[in-house]
């Protein structure tokens, strides 16, 4: 075995075969550097019979078949003799080691063997790194003088919630058909990819699958919205030169190309979970939560001078959905095919469409920064509503003061979208504006965002609520202050403990200061 092992070691060490995760190389080396002889015969009923025949005197004849063995025996004995084939069969892993080339017509020189050997990537479990992977490499190098594959990707093992490998004997494996009925095939597939880091085992729980189901529903509903709003729209007839691209259009184009680039990089590094996360963040976050919501504002505006804006929104919705489905297809093949068939222009199946390739010239960091600022502003206003218990249905008045002229320009150009997304009746923007009384402050970029609370809240109830919060925080701060003012504590405690207490003290002081400022605005 040693000569076979040496060649198998060499092709991994010199990089001809790449093992992922890289840490698995150590296990591979350990097995082959300490190789032992291998008993390849097994006394079991099933398996490849050993191609050896015994003569009357137990002389062994090794041949391709019995006819060839008998020819050898006739030459050996000078006359025909009766032969008996060895009853043992080959070790399962011996037979499995032949798989990369025996399935391609070997030992004949076939077109399939020429085309598919060596193959690109082997995906398997780390528990058979020596039993199967190493032996395929050894056999391939011995018989064909070539490596059988260029990459070996070791996936993790699905375990139960307490870490046991799933097996029939333990009865700890759920019935996949039951899971499919409850969550759907795509949801299960996506959830497992999303939650499994490269080469790591995953502790399975049905709780993991809810995310995939919710994501699939989100994509389905977004697609329904897009299809409903493409009635009478023909993507082939659109003159792209006449479209009016808003900041949000340029942003989503940039994000699409950035996502395509990230996904490609992750897939090439076999970081499947990160690839899934990149697609998820783009489709669920960027497309569904932001682009589609802004598109609604443009689609439902029937003013004559907004026709081009509406057409642009339709074109972009179709484009981003179609490209997004292609990105998602390897992770969710069924739902993407179903939706794509409803919006396709050419082609029989999404499976045969070109996978999105990033155009670096369309990735614009400045555009993305500008739109991220809008997201910050809107999110900060939504957070104020959530914290104060203000209904999203109540229109609010907002003041945004900024010292950054680019932010001010972004606000002014996208005022309509911000007002609709945050449900504002009034948005005042400017530089160095005074903080309005009875308002709640948030920071977005270099801007101070104030939501005027007059009319939105019951002042007396809010003052009472703030005073209760202040009393609670001040009471919790007292033991921290006592500890830090105690000379015995500060002189004997380790520095990292003192630093921790100082951090806690600062956090409480900051919260108290903000509440006092908020209280002051209500009492004015």
C-alpha positions in Angstrom: 0.0 0.0 0.0 2.9 2.4 0.7 3.7 3.1 -3.0 0.0 3.8 -3.7 -0.2 6.1 -0.7 2.9 8.1 -1.6 1.4 9.1 -5.0 -1.9 10.0 -3.3 -0.1 12.2 -0.8 1.9 13.9 -3.5 -1.1 15.1 -5.6 -2.6 16.8 -2.5 0.6 18.3 -1.3 1.4 19.8 -4.8 -2.1 21.3 -5.1 -3.3 19.1 -8.0 -6.2 18.0 -5.7 -7.7 20.7 -3.4 -9.3 19.5 -0.1 -11.9 21.7 1.6 -12.2 22.6 4.4 -8.4 22.9 4.4 -8.2 21.5 7.9 -9.2 18.1 6.5 -5.8 17.8 4.8 -4.3 17.0 8.2 -6.6 14.0 8.6 -5.9 12.9 5.1 -2.1 13.1 5.6 -2.3 11.3 8.9 -4.1 8.3 7.3 -1.8 8.0 4.4 1.5 8.7 6.2 0.6 5.8 8.5 -0.7 3.5 5.9 -1.1 -0.2 6.6 -1.6 -3.2 4.4 -5.2 -3.8 3.4 -7.1 -7.1 3.4 -9.4 -6.7 0.4 -11.3 -10.0 0.8 -14.6 -10.3 2.6 -16.7 -13.3 3.6 -20.1 -11.8 2.8 -22.8 -12.7 0.3 -22.9 -9.5 -1.7 -20.0 -7.9 -3.6 -17.7 -8.1 -6.6 -16.4 -11.7 -6.7 -12.6 -11.9 -6.6 -11.5 -12.8 -10.2 -9.3 -15.7 -9.1 -9.8 -19.3 -9.9 -8.1 -22.4 -8.3 -6.8 -25.4 -10.1 -6.9 -29.0 -8.7 -3.6 -28.3 -6.9 -4.8 -24.9 -5.6 -2.7 -23.0 -8.2 -4.2 -19.6 -8.7 -5.3 -18.1 -12.0 -6.3 -14.4 -12.1 -8.3 -13.5 -15.2 -11.0 -11.2 -16.6 -13.5 -14.1 -16.7 -13.7 -17.9 -16.3 -13.0 -18.5 -20.0 -9.7 -16.6 -19.8 -8.8 -18.5 -16.6 -9.4 -21.8 -18.2 -7.1 -20.8 -21.1 -4.4 -20.0 -18.6 -5.0 -23.3 -16.8 -4.8 -25.3 -20.0 -1.4 -23.8 -20.8 -0.3 -24.4 -17.2 -1.4 -28.1 -17.0 -1.3 -29.1 -20.7 -4.9 -30.1 -20.7 -8.4 -28.9 -19.6 -9.1 -28.9 -15.9 -12.0 -27.9 -13.7 -11.6 -24.6 -11.9 -13.2 -23.2 -8.8 -13.6 -19.5 -8.3 -12.7 -17.8 -5.0 -15.8 -17.6 -2.8 -14.7 -14.4 -1.0 -15.8 -11.0 -2.5 -13.9 -7.7 -2.6 -14.2 -5.2 0.2 -16.9 -2.7 -0.5 -14.4 0.1 -0.5 -12.3 -1.6 -3.0 -15.2 -1.7 -5.4 -16.1 1.9 -4.5 -12.6 3.0 -5.3 -13.1 2.0 -8.9 -16.2 4.2 -9.2 -14.7 7.3 -11.0 -13.7 5.3 -14.0 -15.5 2.0 -13.8 -18.8 3.8 -14.3 -17.4 5.3 -17.5 -16.8 2.1 -19.4 -13.3 1.3 -18.1 -11.3 -0.8 -19.0 -12.4 0.2 -22.5 -11.3 3.7 -23.7 -14.7 5.3 -24.1 -15.9 8.8 -24.9 -17.4 9.1 -21.5 -14.2 8.2 -19.8 -12.3 10.8 -21.8 -15.0 13.5 -21.1 -15.7 12.9 -17.4 -12.4 11.7 -16.1 -11.0 13.5 -14.2 -14.2 15.2 -12.9 -14.3 18.6 -11.2 -15.5 18.1 -7.7 -16.3 15.3 -5.3 -18.7 16.1 -2.5 -18.8 13.7 0.4 -18.7 13.3 4.2 -15.5 13.5 6.2 -16.1 10.2 7.9 -15.1 8.3 4.7 -12.0 10.4 3.9 -9.7 7.4 4.0 -12.2 4.6 3.2 -13.4 6.1 -0.1 -11.7 9.4 -1.0 -8.1 8.3 -0.5 -8.6 5.0 -2.2 -10.2 6.6 -5.3 -7.2 8.8 -5.6 -4.8 5.8 -5.1 -6.7 3.6 -7.7 -7.0 6.5 -10.2 -3.3 7.3 -10.0 -2.4 3.6 -10.3 -4.7 2.6 -13.1 -5.1 5.7 -15.2 -2.1 7.8 -14.0 -4.4 10.7 -13.5 -6.2 12.2 -10.5 -9.9 11.3 -10.4 -11.1 14.8 -9.4 -9.7 18.3 -8.8 -11.6 19.3 -5.7 -12.9 17.4 -2.7 -15.5 19.2 -0.6 -16.3 17.6 2.7 -19.8 18.6 4.0 -20.9 18.4 7.6 -23.1 15.7 9.1 -26.7 16.3 10.0 -27.1 15.5 13.7 -30.1 15.6 16.1 -30.6 18.4 18.6 -28.3 16.7 21.2 -25.5 16.1 18.7 -26.1 12.4 17.8 -25.7 11.3 14.2 -29.0 10.5 12.7 -29.7 6.8 12.1 -32.5 4.3 11.7 -31.4 2.4 14.8 -31.7 5.5 17.0 -34.9 6.5 15.3 -33.9 10.2 15.6 -34.3 11.1 12.0 -37.6 12.8 10.9 -39.4 11.6 7.8 -38.4 13.9 5.0 -41.9 13.5 3.4 -43.5 14.8 6.5 -41.1 17.8 6.6 -41.8 18.5 2.9 -45.6 18.6 3.6 -45.1 21.1 6.4 -42.4 23.3 5.0 -41.8 22.6 1.3 -38.8 21.2 -0.5 -37.2 24.5 -1.3 -37.6 25.8 2.3 -35.9 22.8 3.7 -33.1 22.9 1.1 -32.4 26.6 1.6 -32.6 26.5 5.4 -30.1 23.7 5.6 -27.6 25.5 3.3 -28.1 28.8 5.1 -27.5 27.3 8.5 -24.5 25.1 7.8 -21.1 26.6 7.7 -18.4 25.0 5.5 -17.5 21.5 6.7 -19.4 22.0 10.0 -22.0 19.5 11.4 -25.5 20.9 11.9 -27.8 20.1 14.8 -31.1 19.7 13.1 -34.3 21.1 14.4 -37.6 22.0 12.7 -37.0 25.5 14.1 -34.3 25.9 11.5 -36.8 25.4 8.6 -39.2 28.3 9.5 -36.8 30.8 8.1 -36.7 29.1 4.7 -40.5 28.8 4.5 -40.9 32.5 5.4 -38.3 33.4 2.7 -40.1 31.3 0.1 -43.4 33.0 1.0 -41.8 36.4 0.8 -40.4 35.7 -2.7 -43.7 34.2 -3.9 -45.7 37.2 -2.7 -43.2 39.7 -4.2 -43.4 37.9 -7.5 -47.2 37.9 -7.4 -47.1 41.7 -6.9 -44.7 42.2 -9.7 -46.7 40.0 -12.1 -50.0 41.8 -11.2 -48.4 45.1 -12.1 -46.8 44.0 -15.4 -50.2 43.8 -17.1 -49.8 45.2 -20.6 -46.0 45.6 -20.1 -43.7 44.1 -22.8 -40.1 44.1 -21.7 -38.9 43.6 -25.3 -40.6 46.9 -26.4 -38.9 49.0 -23.7 -36.5 51.7 -25.0 -34.0 51.7 -22.2 -32.5 54.9 -23.3 -35.8 56.8 -22.5 -36.1 55.4 -19.0 -35.8 57.7 -16.0 -33.6 56.0 -13.4 -34.0 57.3 -9.8 -31.5 56.8 -7.1 -33.3 53.7 -5.9 -33.0 52.1 -9.4 -29.3 52.8 -9.6 -28.9 51.4 -6.1 -30.7 48.1 -6.8 -28.7 47.7 -10.0 -25.5 48.2 -8.0 -26.6 45.8 -5.3 -27.6 43.1 -7.9 -24.1 43.2 -9.4 -22.5 43.3 -6.0 -24.5 40.3 -4.9 -23.7 38.4 -8.1 -20.0 39.0 -7.4 -20.3 37.9 -3.8 -22.2 34.8 -4.7 -19.6 33.8 -7.3 -16.8 34.3 -4.9 -18.5 32.3 -2.2 -19.4 29.4 -4.5 -15.8 29.2 -5.9 -14.6 29.0 -2.3 -17.4 26.4 -1.5 -18.8 28.8 1.1 -22.4 27.7 0.3 -23.9 29.2 3.5 -22.4 32.7 2.7 -23.6 32.4 -0.9 -27.1 31.7 0.4 -26.9 34.6 2.9 -25.9 37.0 0.1 -28.8 36.0 -2.1 -31.2 36.1 1.0 -30.1 39.6 2.0 -30.4 40.9 -1.5 -33.8 39.4 -2.4 -35.5 39.7 1.0 -33.9 42.9 2.3 -33.0 45.0 -0.7 -35.6 43.9 -3.2 -38.7 42.9 -1.2 -38.4 45.3 1.8 -37.1 48.4 0.0 -37.3 48.3 -3.8 -40.7 46.8 -4.1 -42.1 49.2 -1.4 -40.8 52.3 -3.3 -41.9 50.8 -6.6 -45.5 50.8 -5.3 -45.3 54.6 -4.9 -44.4 55.0 -8.5 -46.8 52.4 -9.9 -49.8 53.9 -8.1 -49.0 57.4 -9.3 -51.1 58.0 -12.4 -50.1 61.5 -13.1 -49.3 62.1 -16.7 -45.8 63.4 -16.0 -45.0 60.2 -14.0 -45.6 57.8 -16.9 -41.9 57.3 -17.6 -41.2 56.8 -13.9 -43.9 54.1 -13.8 -42.5 52.4 -16.9 -39.0 52.5 -15.3 -40.3 50.9 -12.2 -42.0 48.1 -14.2 -38.9 47.5 -16.2 -36.7 47.4 -13.1 -39.1 45.1 -11.2 -39.1 42.6 -14.1 -35.3 42.8 -14.5 -34.4 42.5 -10.8 -36.9 39.7 -10.2 -35.8 37.7 -13.3 -32.1 38.1 -12.4 -32.8 37.4 -8.7 -34.6 34.2 -9.6 -31.5 33.0 -11.5 -29.3 33.8 -8.5 -31.6 31.9 -6.2 -32.2 28.9 -8.5 -29.4 26.6 -7.2 -30.7 27.1 -3.7 -34.5 27.0 -4.4 -35.0 25.2 -7.7 -38.7 24.6 -7.7 -40.2 28.0 -6.7 -37.8 29.8 -8.9 -38.7 27.7 -11.9 -42.4 28.2 -11.2 -42.2 32.0 -11.0 -39.7 32.2 -13.9 -42.1 30.4 -16.2 -44.7 33.2 -15.6 -42.3 36.1 -16.4 -39.9 34.6 -19.0 -39.3 36.1 -22.4 -37.2 33.4 -24.0 -36.0 29.9 -23.1 -37.6 26.7 -21.9 -36.3 26.5 -18.3 -34.5 28.7 -15.9 -32.1 25.7 -15.4 -30.5 26.5 -18.7 -30.2 30.2 -18.4 -26.9 32.0 -17.9 -26.1 32.5 -14.2 -25.8 36.2 -13.4 -22.3 37.6 -13.8 -21.3 40.9 -12.1 -20.5 44.0 -14.1 -18.1 45.9 -12.0 -18.9 49.2 -13.8 -22.4 49.0 -12.4 -21.3 48.7 -8.8 -21.4 52.3 -7.4 -20.3 52.7 -3.8 -21.4 56.3 -3.7 -24.9 55.5 -4.9 -25.2 52.7 -2.3 -24.0 55.0 0.4 -26.7 57.6 -0.5 -29.5 55.1 -0.5 -28.2 53.5 2.8 -28.6 57.0 4.2 -32.3 57.0 3.2 -32.8 53.6 4.7 -31.2 54.9 8.0 -33.6 57.9 8.1 -36.7 55.8 7.4 -35.6 53.1 9.8 -34.9 55.6 12.6 -38.4 57.0 12.3 -39.9 53.5 12.3 -37.9 52.7 15.4 -39.3 55.9 17.2 -42.8 54.8 16.4 -42.1 51.3 17.7 -40.5 52.5 20.9 -43.1 55.1 21.7 -46.0 52.9 20.7 -47.1 55.3 17.9 -49.3 53.7 15.3 -47.7 53.5 11.8 -51.1 54.8 10.5 -50.7 58.2 12.3 -49.0 60.8 10.0 -46.1 62.5 11.7 -44.0 65.7 11.3 -40.3 65.3 11.0 -37.3 67.7 11.1 -33.9 66.6 9.7 -30.9 68.8 10.4 -27.6 68.0 8.8 -24.3 69.6 8.2 -23.6 67.3 5.2 -24.7 68.9 1.9 -24.8 65.5 0.1 -27.2 64.2 2.6 -29.3 67.3 2.3 -29.5 66.9 -1.5 -30.4 63.2 -1.1 -33.2 64.1 1.3 -34.6 66.8 -1.0 -34.5 64.6 -4.2 -36.1 61.6 -2.4 -38.6 63.5 -0.2 -41.7 61.8 -1.7 -40.3 58.3 -1.0 -39.3 59.1 2.5 -42.6 60.7 3.4 -44.6 57.7 2.0 -42.3 55.0 3.6 -42.4 56.7 7.0 -46.0 58.1 6.7 -45.0 61.8 7.2 -47.4 64.7 6.7 -44.5 67.1 6.8 -40.7 66.8 6.3 -38.5 69.8 7.0 -34.9 69.5 5.9 -32.0 71.9 6.3 -28.6 72.7 7.8 -28.2 73.5 11.5 -31.9 73.5 12.3 -32.9 73.8 15.9 -34.3 70.8 17.7 -38.1 71.1 17.9 -39.8 70.8 21.3 -41.5 67.6 22.4 -39.6 65.5 19.8 -37.7 62.3 19.8 -34.1 62.3 18.3 -32.3 59.7 16.3 -29.1 60.0 14.3 -28.7 58.9 10.7 -25.4 59.4 9.0 -24.4 63.0 9.9 -28.0 64.0 10.4 -30.2 64.6 13.4 -33.6 63.2 12.8 -36.4 64.6 15.0 -40.0 63.2 15.1 -42.3 65.8 16.6 -44.4 63.9 19.2 -47.0 66.7 19.8 -50.4 65.2 18.9 -49.0 61.7 18.6 -48.6 61.0 22.3 -50.5 61.7 25.5 -48.0 64.1 27.2 -49.0 63.2 30.8 -48.8 59.5 30.1 -45.4 59.9 28.4 -44.0 62.0 31.2 -45.1 59.4 33.7 -43.6 56.6 31.6 -40.2 58.5 31.3 -40.1 59.2 35.1 -40.7 55.5 35.8 -37.9 54.5 33.4 -35.6 57.1 35.1 -36.4 55.8 38.5 -35.7 52.2 37.5 -32.3 53.1 35.8 -31.2 55.3 38.7 -32.0 52.5 41.2 -30.0 50.0 39.0 -27.1 52.4 38.8 -26.8 52.9 42.6 -24.9 49.6 43.3 -22.6 50.2 40.4 -21.7 53.7 41.8 -21.2 52.3 45.3 -18.9 49.6 44.0 -16.8 52.1 42.0 -16.6 54.5 44.9 -15.4 51.7 47.2 -11.6 52.1 47.7 -11.3 48.4 48.6 -12.9 47.3 45.3 -10.9 49.7 43.1 -7.6 48.8 44.7 -8.0 45.0 44.8 -10.2 44.1 41.8 -8.5 43.1 38.5 -8.4 45.9 36.0 -10.7 44.2 33.5 -13.4 43.9 36.2 -13.1 47.6 37.0 -13.2 48.4 33.3 -16.4 46.3 32.9 -18.0 48.2 35.8 -17.0 51.5 34.3 -18.6 50.5 31.0 -21.8 49.5 32.7 -21.8 52.9 34.6 -21.3 54.8 31.4 -24.2 52.9 29.6 -26.6 53.7 32.5 -25.5 57.4 32.6 -26.0 57.7 28.8 -29.5 56.2 29.0 -30.4 58.4 31.9 -29.1 61.5 30.1 -31.2 60.7 27.0 -34.4 60.2 29.1 -33.8 63.5 30.9 -33.5 65.3 27.6 -36.7 63.7 26.4 -38.5 64.6 29.6 -37.3 68.2 29.3 -38.9 68.4 25.8 -42.3 67.3 27.2 -42.2 69.7 30.1 -41.4 72.8 28.1 
